[in-house]
């Protein structure tokens, strides 16, 4: 996501900054990650991300 943002910041993806932030927390703070937060993020936000990506690919 960070590479996409640097390549073209005008690409519209919902919660782009939050996705980058979540990745950084998972990568750098693995001992402080709550499974429920990760699962909740997947359930709530992944379907919207999938829609955004499908629209970009059209």
mmCIF file as Biopython writes it, N, C-alpha, C and O atoms, coordinates in Angstrom:
data_model
#
loop_
_atom_site.group_PDB
_atom_site.id
_atom_site.type_symbol
_atom_site.label_atom_id
_atom_site.label_alt_id
_atom_site.label_comp_id
_atom_site.label_asym_id
_atom_site.label_entity_id
_atom_site.label_seq_id
_atom_site.pdbx_PDB_ins_code
_atom_site.Cartn_x
_atom_site.Cartn_y
_atom_site.Cartn_z
_atom_site.occupancy
_atom_site.B_iso_or_equiv
_atom_site.auth_seq_id
_atom_site.auth_asym_id
_atom_site.pdbx_PDB_model_num
ATOM 1   N N  . UNK A ? 1  ? 0.821   -1.174  0.000   1.0 0.0 1  A 1 
ATOM 2   C CA . UNK A ? 1  ? 0.000   0.000   0.000   1.0 0.0 1  A 1 
ATOM 3   C C  . UNK A ? 1  ? 0.874   1.249   0.000   1.0 0.0 1  A 1 
ATOM 4   O O  . UNK A ? 1  ? 0.575   2.235   -0.674  1.0 0.0 1  A 1 
ATOM 5   N N  . UNK A ? 2  ? 1.944   1.190   0.759   1.0 0.0 2  A 1 
ATOM 6   C CA . UNK A ? 2  ? 2.851   2.335   0.828   1.0 0.0 2  A 1 
ATOM 7   C C  . UNK A ? 2  ? 3.487   2.591   -0.531  1.0 0.0 2  A 1 
ATOM 8   O O  . UNK A ? 2  ? 3.641   3.741   -0.942  1.0 0.0 2  A 1 
ATOM 9   N N  . UNK A ? 3  ? 3.854   1.528   -1.225  1.0 0.0 3  A 1 
ATOM 10  C CA . UNK A ? 3  ? 4.445   1.680   -2.559  1.0 0.0 3  A 1 
ATOM 11  C C  . UNK A ? 3  ? 3.436   2.260   -3.541  1.0 0.0 3  A 1 
ATOM 12  O O  . UNK A ? 3  ? 3.779   3.107   -4.365  1.0 0.0 3  A 1 
ATOM 13  N N  . UNK A ? 4  ? 2.199   1.803   -3.452  1.0 0.0 4  A 1 
ATOM 14  C CA . UNK A ? 4  ? 1.147   2.343   -4.316  1.0 0.0 4  A 1 
ATOM 15  C C  . UNK A ? 4  ? 0.964   3.823   -4.043  1.0 0.0 4  A 1 
ATOM 16  O O  . UNK A ? 4  ? 0.839   4.620   -4.972  1.0 0.0 4  A 1 
ATOM 17  N N  . UNK A ? 5  ? 0.947   4.194   -2.770  1.0 0.0 5  A 1 
ATOM 18  C CA . UNK A ? 5  ? 0.760   5.591   -2.384  1.0 0.0 5  A 1 
ATOM 19  C C  . UNK A ? 5  ? 1.908   6.465   -2.894  1.0 0.0 5  A 1 
ATOM 20  O O  . UNK A ? 5  ? 1.687   7.591   -3.342  1.0 0.0 5  A 1 
ATOM 21  N N  . UNK A ? 6  ? 3.126   5.942   -2.822  1.0 0.0 6  A 1 
ATOM 22  C CA . UNK A ? 6  ? 4.275   6.703   -3.317  1.0 0.0 6  A 1 
ATOM 23  C C  . UNK A ? 6  ? 4.269   6.788   -4.835  1.0 0.0 6  A 1 
ATOM 24  O O  . UNK A ? 6  ? 4.673   7.802   -5.403  1.0 0.0 6  A 1 
ATOM 25  N N  . UNK A ? 7  ? 3.815   5.732   -5.492  1.0 0.0 7  A 1 
ATOM 26  C CA . UNK A ? 7  ? 3.753   5.706   -6.947  1.0 0.0 7  A 1 
ATOM 27  C C  . UNK A ? 7  ? 2.735   6.712   -7.463  1.0 0.0 7  A 1 
ATOM 28  O O  . UNK A ? 7  ? 3.018   7.471   -8.389  1.0 0.0 7  A 1 
ATOM 29  N N  . UNK A ? 8  ? 1.553   6.715   -6.863  1.0 0.0 8  A 1 
ATOM 30  C CA . UNK A ? 8  ? 0.494   7.646   -7.269  1.0 0.0 8  A 1 
ATOM 31  C C  . UNK A ? 8  ? -0.420  7.933   -6.085  1.0 0.0 8  A 1 
ATOM 32  O O  . UNK A ? 8  ? -1.329  7.155   -5.795  1.0 0.0 8  A 1 
ATOM 33  N N  . UNK A ? 9  ? -0.179  9.062   -5.394  1.0 0.0 9  A 1 
ATOM 34  C CA . UNK A ? 9  ? -0.993  9.387   -4.228  1.0 0.0 9  A 1 
ATOM 35  C C  . UNK A ? 9  ? -2.452  9.683   -4.555  1.0 0.0 9  A 1 
ATOM 36  O O  . UNK A ? 9  ? -3.276  9.783   -3.646  1.0 0.0 9  A 1 
ATOM 37  N N  . UNK A ? 10 ? -2.783  9.823   -5.823  1.0 0.0 10 A 1 
ATOM 38  C CA . UNK A ? 10 ? -4.165  10.102  -6.226  1.0 0.0 10 A 1 
ATOM 39  C C  . UNK A ? 10 ? -5.016  8.846   -6.343  1.0 0.0 10 A 1 
ATOM 40  O O  . UNK A ? 10 ? -6.226  8.940   -6.549  1.0 0.0 10 A 1 
ATOM 41  N N  . UNK A ? 11 ? -4.407  7.679   -6.215  1.0 0.0 11 A 1 
ATOM 42  C CA . UNK A ? 11 ? -5.170  6.430   -6.241  1.0 0.0 11 A 1 
ATOM 43  C C  . UNK A ? 11 ? -6.028  6.382   -4.981  1.0 0.0 11 A 1 
ATOM 44  O O  . UNK A ? 11 ? -5.526  6.497   -3.863  1.0 0.0 11 A 1 
ATOM 45  N N  . UNK A ? 12 ? -7.318  6.212   -5.184  1.0 0.0 12 A 1 
ATOM 46  C CA . UNK A ? 12 ? -8.262  6.241   -4.065  1.0 0.0 12 A 1 
ATOM 47  C C  . UNK A ? 12 ? -8.488  4.827   -3.534  1.0 0.0 12 A 1 
ATOM 48  O O  . UNK A ? 12 ? -9.043  3.963   -4.214  1.0 0.0 12 A 1 
ATOM 49  N N  . UNK A ? 13 ? -8.044  4.626   -2.312  1.0 0.0 13 A 1 
ATOM 50  C CA . UNK A ? 13 ? -8.291  3.377   -1.593  1.0 0.0 13 A 1 
ATOM 51  C C  . UNK A ? 13 ? -8.712  3.784   -0.192  1.0 0.0 13 A 1 
ATOM 52  O O  . UNK A ? 13 ? -7.991  4.501   0.502   1.0 0.0 13 A 1 
ATOM 53  N N  . UNK A ? 14 ? -9.887  3.321   0.217   1.0 0.0 14 A 1 
ATOM 54  C CA . UNK A ? 14 ? -10.403 3.678   1.532   1.0 0.0 14 A 1 
ATOM 55  C C  . UNK A ? 14 ? -9.417  3.258   2.615   1.0 0.0 14 A 1 
ATOM 56  O O  . UNK A ? 14 ? -8.869  2.157   2.573   1.0 0.0 14 A 1 
ATOM 57  N N  . UNK A ? 15 ? -9.202  4.119   3.558   1.0 0.0 15 A 1 
ATOM 58  C CA . UNK A ? 15 ? -8.365  3.825   4.725   1.0 0.0 15 A 1 
ATOM 59  C C  . UNK A ? 15 ? -6.919  3.484   4.367   1.0 0.0 15 A 1 
ATOM 60  O O  . UNK A ? 15 ? -6.276  2.688   5.051   1.0 0.0 15 A 1 
ATOM 61  N N  . UNK A ? 16 ? -6.418  4.085   3.306   1.0 0.0 16 A 1 
ATOM 62  C CA . UNK A ? 16 ? -5.053  3.799   2.854   1.0 0.0 16 A 1 
ATOM 63  C C  . UNK A ? 16 ? -4.034  4.017   3.980   1.0 0.0 16 A 1 
ATOM 64  O O  . UNK A ? 16 ? -3.173  3.167   4.207   1.0 0.0 16 A 1 
ATOM 65  N N  . UNK A ? 17 ? -4.125  5.127   4.670   1.0 0.0 17 A 1 
ATOM 66  C CA . UNK A ? 17 ? -3.169  5.433   5.745   1.0 0.0 17 A 1 
ATOM 67  C C  . UNK A ? 17 ? -3.323  4.456   6.913   1.0 0.0 17 A 1 
ATOM 68  O O  . UNK A ? 17 ? -2.334  4.077   7.541   1.0 0.0 17 A 1 
ATOM 69  N N  . UNK A ? 18 ? -4.555  4.052   7.202   1.0 0.0 18 A 1 
ATOM 70  C CA . UNK A ? 18 ? -4.776  3.098   8.289   1.0 0.0 18 A 1 
ATOM 71  C C  . UNK A ? 18 ? -4.221  1.717   7.948   1.0 0.0 18 A 1 
ATOM 72  O O  . UNK A ? 18 ? -3.741  0.999   8.826   1.0 0.0 18 A 1 
ATOM 73  N N  . UNK A ? 19 ? -4.289  1.351   6.670   1.0 0.0 19 A 1 
ATOM 74  C CA . UNK A ? 19 ? -3.741  0.066   6.226   1.0 0.0 19 A 1 
ATOM 75  C C  . UNK A ? 19 ? -2.229  0.071   6.411   1.0 0.0 19 A 1 
ATOM 76  O O  . UNK A ? 19 ? -1.656  -0.904  6.897   1.0 0.0 19 A 1 
ATOM 77  N N  . UNK A ? 20 ? -1.588  1.163   6.026   1.0 0.0 20 A 1 
ATOM 78  C CA . UNK A ? 20 ? -0.140  1.288   6.182   1.0 0.0 20 A 1 
ATOM 79  C C  . UNK A ? 20 ? 0.231   1.231   7.661   1.0 0.0 20 A 1 
ATOM 80  O O  . UNK A ? 20 ? 1.190   0.562   8.047   1.0 0.0 20 A 1 
ATOM 81  N N  . UNK A ? 21 ? -0.534  1.936   8.476   1.0 0.0 21 A 1 
ATOM 82  C CA . UNK A ? 21 ? -0.281  1.958   9.915   1.0 0.0 21 A 1 
ATOM 83  C C  . UNK A ? 21 ? -0.435  0.567   10.536  1.0 0.0 21 A 1 
ATOM 84  O O  . UNK A ? 21 ? 0.382   0.160   11.363  1.0 0.0 21 A 1 
ATOM 85  N N  . UNK A ? 22 ? -1.473  -0.155  10.140  1.0 0.0 22 A 1 
ATOM 86  C CA . UNK A ? 22 ? -1.703  -1.503  10.670  1.0 0.0 22 A 1 
ATOM 87  C C  . UNK A ? 22 ? -0.554  -2.425  10.290  1.0 0.0 22 A 1 
ATOM 88  O O  . UNK A ? 22 ? -0.083  -3.204  11.119  1.0 0.0 22 A 1 
ATOM 89  N N  . UNK A ? 23 ? -0.110  -2.343  9.076   1.0 0.0 23 A 1 
ATOM 90  C CA . UNK A ? 23 ? 1.020   -3.168  8.635   1.0 0.0 23 A 1 
ATOM 91  C C  . UNK A ? 23 ? 2.243   -2.881  9.497   1.0 0.0 23 A 1 
ATOM 92  O O  . UNK A ? 23 ? 2.930   -3.806  9.929   1.0 0.0 23 A 1 
ATOM 93  N N  . UNK A ? 24 ? 2.515   -1.616  9.746   1.0 0.0 24 A 1 
ATOM 94  C CA . UNK A ? 24 ? 3.678   -1.258  10.550  1.0 0.0 24 A 1 
ATOM 95  C C  . UNK A ? 24 ? 3.563   -1.788  11.980  1.0 0.0 24 A 1 
ATOM 96  O O  . UNK A ? 24 ? 4.548   -2.250  12.556  1.0 0.0 24 A 1 
ATOM 97  N N  . UNK A ? 25 ? 2.367   -1.721  12.545  1.0 0.0 25 A 1 
ATOM 98  C CA . UNK A ? 25 ? 2.162   -2.255  13.892  1.0 0.0 25 A 1 
ATOM 99  C C  . UNK A ? 25 ? 2.383   -3.760  13.932  1.0 0.0 25 A 1 
ATOM 100 O O  . UNK A ? 25 ? 2.992   -4.281  14.866  1.0 0.0 25 A 1 
ATOM 101 N N  . UNK A ? 26 ? 1.885   -4.456  12.913  1.0 0.0 26 A 1 
ATOM 102 C CA . UNK A ? 26 ? 2.044   -5.914  12.874  1.0 0.0 26 A 1 
ATOM 103 C C  . UNK A ? 26 ? 3.519   -6.286  12.709  1.0 0.0 26 A 1 
ATOM 104 O O  . UNK A ? 26 ? 4.012   -7.190  13.384  1.0 0.0 26 A 1 
ATOM 105 N N  . UNK A ? 27 ? 4.214   -5.598  11.821  1.0 0.0 27 A 1 
ATOM 106 C CA . UNK A ? 27 ? 5.610   -5.919  11.534  1.0 0.0 27 A 1 
ATOM 107 C C  . UNK A ? 27 ? 6.531   -5.569  12.711  1.0 0.0 27 A 1 
ATOM 108 O O  . UNK A ? 27 ? 7.424   -6.343  13.055  1.0 0.0 27 A 1 
ATOM 109 N N  . UNK A ? 28 ? 6.312   -4.415  13.316  1.0 0.0 28 A 1 
ATOM 110 C CA . UNK A ? 28 ? 7.259   -3.926  14.315  1.0 0.0 28 A 1 
ATOM 111 C C  . UNK A ? 28 ? 6.815   -4.135  15.764  1.0 0.0 28 A 1 
ATOM 112 O O  . UNK A ? 28 ? 7.615   -3.955  16.682  1.0 0.0 28 A 1 
ATOM 113 N N  . UNK A ? 29 ? 5.581   -4.504  15.976  1.0 0.0 29 A 1 
ATOM 114 C CA . UNK A ? 29 ? 5.105   -4.663  17.342  1.0 0.0 29 A 1 
ATOM 115 C C  . UNK A ? 29 ? 4.403   -5.975  17.553  1.0 0.0 29 A 1 
ATOM 116 O O  . UNK A ? 29 ? 3.376   -6.037  18.229  1.0 0.0 29 A 1 
ATOM 117 N N  . UNK A ? 30 ? 4.949   -7.029  16.977  1.0 0.0 30 A 1 
ATOM 118 C CA . UNK A ? 30 ? 4.265   -8.325  16.999  1.0 0.0 30 A 1 
ATOM 119 C C  . UNK A ? 30 ? 3.963   -8.836  18.396  1.0 0.0 30 A 1 
ATOM 120 O O  . UNK A ? 30 ? 3.025   -9.614  18.569  1.0 0.0 30 A 1 
ATOM 121 N N  . UNK A ? 31 ? 4.727   -8.425  19.397  1.0 0.0 31 A 1 
ATOM 122 C CA . UNK A ? 31 ? 4.461   -8.910  20.743  1.0 0.0 31 A 1 
ATOM 123 C C  . UNK A ? 31 ? 3.304   -8.173  21.417  1.0 0.0 31 A 1 
ATOM 124 O O  . UNK A ? 31 ? 2.860   -8.562  22.498  1.0 0.0 31 A 1 
ATOM 125 N N  . UNK A ? 32 ? 2.820   -7.112  20.776  1.0 0.0 32 A 1 
ATOM 126 C CA . UNK A ? 32 ? 1.735   -6.321  21.353  1.0 0.0 32 A 1 
ATOM 127 C C  . UNK A ? 32 ? 0.473   -6.360  20.506  1.0 0.0 32 A 1 
ATOM 128 O O  . UNK A ? 32 ? -0.421  -5.534  20.692  1.0 0.0 32 A 1 
ATOM 129 N N  . UNK A ? 33 ? 0.389   -7.292  19.592  1.0 0.0 33 A 1 
ATOM 130 C CA . UNK A ? 33 ? -0.748  -7.373  18.676  1.0 0.0 33 A 1 
ATOM 131 C C  . UNK A ? 33 ? -1.849  -8.224  19.307  1.0 0.0 33 A 1 
ATOM 132 O O  . UNK A ? 33 ? -1.602  -9.317  19.816  1.0 0.0 33 A 1 
ATOM 133 N N  . UNK A ? 34 ? -3.051  -7.700  19.260  1.0 0.0 34 A 1 
ATOM 134 C CA . UNK A ? 34 ? -4.214  -8.397  19.793  1.0 0.0 34 A 1 
ATOM 135 C C  . UNK A ? 34 ? -4.924  -9.095  18.635  1.0 0.0 34 A 1 
ATOM 136 O O  . UNK A ? 34 ? -5.322  -8.452  17.663  1.0 0.0 34 A 1 
ATOM 137 N N  . UNK A ? 35 ? -5.078  -10.405 18.744  1.0 0.0 35 A 1 
ATOM 138 C CA . UNK A ? 35 ? -5.719  -11.187 17.685  1.0 0.0 35 A 1 
ATOM 139 C C  . UNK A ? 35 ? -7.121  -10.678 17.364  1.0 0.0 35 A 1 
ATOM 140 O O  . UNK A ? 35 ? -7.532  -10.685 16.204  1.0 0.0 35 A 1 
ATOM 141 N N  . UNK A ? 36 ? -7.845  -10.245 18.368  1.0 0.0 36 A 1 
ATOM 142 C CA . UNK A ? 36 ? -9.210  -9.752  18.149  1.0 0.0 36 A 1 
ATOM 143 C C  . UNK A ? 36 ? -9.211  -8.471  17.314  1.0 0.0 36 A 1 
ATOM 144 O O  . UNK A ? 36 ? -10.101 -8.273  16.486  1.0 0.0 36 A 1 
ATOM 145 N N  . UNK A ? 37 ? -8.232  -7.613  17.524  1.0 0.0 37 A 1 
ATOM 146 C CA . UNK A ? 37 ? -8.137  -6.385  16.730  1.0 0.0 37 A 1 
ATOM 147 C C  . UNK A ? 37 ? -7.837  -6.727  15.274  1.0 0.0 37 A 1 
ATOM 148 O O  . UNK A ? 37 ? -8.441  -6.166  14.360  1.0 0.0 37 A 1 
ATOM 149 N N  . UNK A ? 38 ? -6.901  -7.648  15.066  1.0 0.0 38 A 1 
ATOM 150 C CA . UNK A ? 38 ? -6.559  -8.055  13.696  1.0 0.0 38 A 1 
ATOM 151 C C  . UNK A ? 38 ? -7.774  -8.687  13.022  1.0 0.0 38 A 1 
ATOM 152 O O  . UNK A ? 38 ? -8.095  -8.347  11.883  1.0 0.0 38 A 1 
ATOM 153 N N  . UNK A ? 39 ? -8.449  -9.599  13.713  1.0 0.0 39 A 1 
ATOM 154 C CA . UNK A ? 39 ? -9.613  -10.268 13.118  1.0 0.0 39 A 1 
ATOM 155 C C  . UNK A ? 39 ? -10.722 -9.257  12.838  1.0 0.0 39 A 1 
ATOM 156 O O  . UNK A ? 39 ? -11.351 -9.312  11.781  1.0 0.0 39 A 1 
ATOM 157 N N  . UNK A ? 40 ? -10.967 -8.345  13.757  1.0 0.0 40 A 1 
ATOM 158 C CA . UNK A ? 40 ? -11.989 -7.326  13.551  1.0 0.0 40 A 1 
ATOM 159 C C  . UNK A ? 40 ? -11.681 -6.453  12.345  1.0 0.0 40 A 1 
ATOM 160 O O  . UNK A ? 40 ? -12.575 -6.093  11.580  1.0 0.0 40 A 1 
ATOM 161 N N  . UNK A ? 41 ? -10.414 -6.121  12.185  1.0 0.0 41 A 1 
ATOM 162 C CA . UNK A ? 41 ? -9.992  -5.327  11.032  1.0 0.0 41 A 1 
ATOM 163 C C  . UNK A ? 41 ? -10.247 -6.088  9.739   1.0 0.0 41 A 1 
ATOM 164 O O  . UNK A ? 41 ? -10.741 -5.521  8.765   1.0 0.0 41 A 1 
ATOM 165 N N  . UNK A ? 42 ? -9.912  -7.364  9.731   1.0 0.0 42 A 1 
ATOM 166 C CA . UNK A ? 42 ? -10.124 -8.191  8.536   1.0 0.0 42 A 1 
ATOM 167 C C  . UNK A ? 42 ? -11.609 -8.255  8.190   1.0 0.0 42 A 1 
ATOM 168 O O  . UNK A ? 42 ? -11.990 -8.055  7.037   1.0 0.0 42 A 1 
ATOM 169 N N  . UNK A ? 43 ? -12.432 -8.530  9.172   1.0 0.0 43 A 1 
ATOM 170 C CA . UNK A ? 43 ? -13.865 -8.696  8.943   1.0 0.0 43 A 1 
ATOM 171 C C  . UNK A ? 43 ? -14.529 -7.388  8.498   1.0 0.0 43 A 1 
ATOM 172 O O  . UNK A ? 43 ? -15.381 -7.392  7.610   1.0 0.0 43 A 1 
ATOM 173 N N  . UNK A ? 44 ? -14.141 -6.284  9.109   1.0 0.0 44 A 1 
ATOM 174 C CA . UNK A ? 44 ? -14.791 -5.008  8.814   1.0 0.0 44 A 1 
ATOM 175 C C  . UNK A ? 44 ? -14.245 -4.317  7.568   1.0 0.0 44 A 1 
ATOM 176 O O  . UNK A ? 44 ? -15.008 -3.718  6.810   1.0 0.0 44 A 1 
ATOM 177 N N  . UNK A ? 45 ? -12.935 -4.394  7.350   1.0 0.0 45 A 1 
ATOM 178 C CA . UNK A ? 45 ? -12.332 -3.545  6.330   1.0 0.0 45 A 1 
ATOM 179 C C  . UNK A ? 45 ? -11.892 -4.264  5.063   1.0 0.0 45 A 1 
ATOM 180 O O  . UNK A ? 45 ? -11.798 -3.634  4.009   1.0 0.0 45 A 1 
ATOM 181 N N  . UNK A ? 46 ? -11.622 -5.544  5.132   1.0 0.0 46 A 1 
ATOM 182 C CA . UNK A ? 46 ? -11.178 -6.278  3.946   1.0 0.0 46 A 1 
ATOM 183 C C  . UNK A ? 46 ? -12.222 -6.294  2.827   1.0 0.0 46 A 1 
ATOM 184 O O  . UNK A ? 46 ? -11.848 -6.154  1.663   1.0 0.0 46 A 1 
ATOM 185 N N  . UNK A ? 47 ? -13.513 -6.460  3.127   1.0 0.0 47 A 1 
ATOM 186 C CA . UNK A ? 47 ? -14.497 -6.427  2.033   1.0 0.0 47 A 1 
ATOM 187 C C  . UNK A ? 47 ? -14.494 -5.092  1.275   1.0 0.0 47 A 1 
ATOM 188 O O  . UNK A ? 47 ? -14.627 -5.086  0.051   1.0 0.0 47 A 1 
ATOM 189 N N  . UNK A ? 48 ? -14.347 -3.972  1.974   1.0 0.0 48 A 1 
ATOM 190 C CA . UNK A ? 48 ? -14.302 -2.660  1.311   1.0 0.0 48 A 1 
ATOM 191 C C  . UNK A ? 48 ? -13.029 -2.529  0.484   1.0 0.0 48 A 1 
ATOM 192 O O  . UNK A ? 48 ? -13.060 -1.990  -0.622  1.0 0.0 48 A 1 
ATOM 193 N N  . UNK A ? 49 ? -11.912 -3.018  1.015   1.0 0.0 49 A 1 
ATOM 194 C CA . UNK A ? 49 ? -10.651 -2.977  0.261   1.0 0.0 49 A 1 
ATOM 195 C C  . UNK A ? 49 ? -10.776 -3.784  -1.023  1.0 0.0 49 A 1 
ATOM 196 O O  . UNK A ? 49 ? -10.291 -3.365  -2.074  1.0 0.0 49 A 1 
ATOM 197 N N  . UNK A ? 50 ? -11.418 -4.926  -0.940  1.0 0.0 50 A 1 
ATOM 198 C CA . UNK A ? 50 ? -11.608 -5.767  -2.137  1.0 0.0 50 A 1 
ATOM 199 C C  . UNK A ? 50 ? -12.417 -5.016  -3.194  1.0 0.0 50 A 1 
ATOM 200 O O  . UNK A ? 50 ? -12.097 -5.084  -4.381  1.0 0.0 50 A 1 
ATOM 201 N N  . UNK A ? 51 ? -13.444 -4.315  -2.781  1.0 0.0 51 A 1 
ATOM 202 C CA . UNK A ? 51 ? -14.253 -3.521  -3.716  1.0 0.0 51 A 1 
ATOM 203 C C  . UNK A ? 51 ? -13.407 -2.429  -4.356  1.0 0.0 51 A 1 
ATOM 204 O O  . UNK A ? 51 ? -13.456 -2.233  -5.571  1.0 0.0 51 A 1 
ATOM 205 N N  . UNK A ? 52 ? -12.626 -1.712  -3.537  1.0 0.0 52 A 1 
ATOM 206 C CA . UNK A ? 52 ? -11.769 -0.650  -4.064  1.0 0.0 52 A 1 
ATOM 207 C C  . UNK A ? 52 ? -10.776 -1.184  -5.089  1.0 0.0 52 A 1 
ATOM 208 O O  . UNK A ? 52 ? -10.576 -0.575  -6.140  1.0 0.0 52 A 1 
ATOM 209 N N  . UNK A ? 53 ? -10.157 -2.315  -4.784  1.0 0.0 53 A 1 
ATOM 210 C CA . UNK A ? 53 ? -9.166  -2.909  -5.701  1.0 0.0 53 A 1 
ATOM 211 C C  . UNK A ? 53 ? -9.831  -3.359  -6.995  1.0 0.0 53 A 1 
ATOM 212 O O  . UNK A ? 53 ? -9.289  -3.139  -8.078  1.0 0.0 53 A 1 
ATOM 213 N N  . UNK A ? 54 ? -11.003 -3.988  -6.895  1.0 0.0 54 A 1 
ATOM 214 C CA . UNK A ? 54 ? -11.721 -4.412  -8.109  1.0 0.0 54 A 1 
ATOM 215 C C  . UNK A ? 54 ? -12.091 -3.214  -8.984  1.0 0.0 54 A 1 
ATOM 216 O O  . UNK A ? 54 ? -12.017 -3.295  -10.211 1.0 0.0 54 A 1 
ATOM 217 N N  . UNK A ? 55 ? -12.487 -2.105  -8.361  1.0 0.0 55 A 1 
ATOM 218 C CA . UNK A ? 55 ? -12.805 -0.913  -9.135  1.0 0.0 55 A 1 
ATOM 219 C C  . UNK A ? 55 ? -11.569 -0.335  -9.813  1.0 0.0 55 A 1 
ATOM 220 O O  . UNK A ? 55 ? -11.654 0.145   -10.943 1.0 0.0 55 A 1 
ATOM 221 N N  . UNK A ? 56 ? -10.435 -0.374  -9.145  1.0 0.0 56 A 1 
ATOM 222 C CA . UNK A ? 56 ? -9.211  0.126   -9.752  1.0 0.0 56 A 1 
ATOM 223 C C  . UNK A ? 56 ? -8.774  -0.734  -10.934 1.0 0.0 56 A 1 
ATOM 224 O O  . UNK A ? 56 ? -8.196  -0.224  -11.893 1.0 0.0 56 A 1 
ATOM 225 N N  . UNK A ? 57 ? -9.045  -2.017  -10.868 1.0 0.0 57 A 1 
ATOM 226 C CA . UNK A ? 57 ? -8.605  -2.929  -11.926 1.0 0.0 57 A 1 
ATOM 227 C C  . UNK A ? 57 ? -9.470  -2.820  -13.173 1.0 0.0 57 A 1 
ATOM 228 O O  . UNK A ? 57 ? -9.077  -3.298  -14.237 1.0 0.0 57 A 1 
ATOM 229 N N  . UNK A ? 58 ? -10.625 -2.208  -13.063 1.0 0.0 58 A 1 
ATOM 230 C CA . UNK A ? 58 ? -11.498 -2.081  -14.246 1.0 0.0 58 A 1 
ATOM 231 C C  . UNK A ? 58 ? -10.967 -1.106  -15.233 1.0 0.0 58 A 1 
ATOM 232 O O  . UNK A ? 58 ? -11.582 -0.886  -16.276 1.0 0.0 58 A 1 
#
